[in-house]
Amino acid sequence: MVIANSVAYEGIDLQRRTCMIHHIDLPWTPADLQQRNGRAVRQGNKQRVVMVENSPSS
C-alpha cells in the first residue's frame, strides 16, 4: 500500500507489481488521473490487470 500526496506524484516508480489504484482525494483533473494511472499501467508491470477505482472521500 502506498499513500501519496501531491508532492509524491512525480518520481514514484510503482509499475512492477501494482494491481489496483484507488483515487480517493478531490479534486481530480484529467492530468492527475492520467499521471497516477500511468505509474502502474505500463510495460514492466508483472500484473496482467490493473484495476482503477474512483471513490472520493468527502
C-alpha positions in Angstrom: 0.0 0.0 0.0 1.3 3.4 -0.9 -0.4 6.7 0.2 1.0 9.8 -1.5 0.1 13.4 -1.6 0.7 15.9 -4.4 4.4 16.1 -3.6 4.9 12.4 -4.4 3.0 12.4 -7.7 6.3 12.6 -9.6 9.2 10.3 -9.2 7.5 7.3 -7.7 8.2 4.0 -9.5 5.3 1.7 -9.0 5.0 -0.2 -12.2 6.4 -3.6 -11.2 3.6 -5.1 -9.0 0.7 -2.6 -8.8 -2.6 -4.4 -9.1 -5.1 -1.7 -8.0 -5.2 2.1 -7.8 -7.7 4.0 -5.6 -8.3 7.7 -6.3 -9.7 9.0 -3.0 -8.8 12.6 -3.0 -10.6 15.6 -4.5 -10.4 17.5 -6.9 -9.4 15.3 -9.8 -8.2 16.6 -13.1 -7.7 14.5 -16.2 -4.0 15.2 -16.0 -3.8 13.9 -12.4 -5.6 10.7 -13.2 -3.5 10.1 -16.3 -0.3 10.6 -14.3 -1.4 8.3 -11.5 -2.7 5.6 -13.7 0.4 5.8 -15.9 2.5 4.9 -12.9 1.1 1.3 -12.9 -0.3 0.7 -16.4 3.0 0.4 -18.2 5.5 -2.0 -19.6 7.2 -4.0 -16.9 4.2 -4.5 -14.6 4.0 -8.1 -13.6 0.3 -7.9 -13.1 -1.9 -8.6 -16.2 -4.8 -6.4 -15.0 -4.6 -3.1 -13.0 -8.0 -2.1 -11.6 -8.7 1.6 -11.1 -11.3 2.8 -8.6 -12.5 6.4 -8.2 -14.0 6.7 -4.7 -13.9 10.2 -3.4 -13.9 10.9 0.3 -15.8 13.9 1.4 
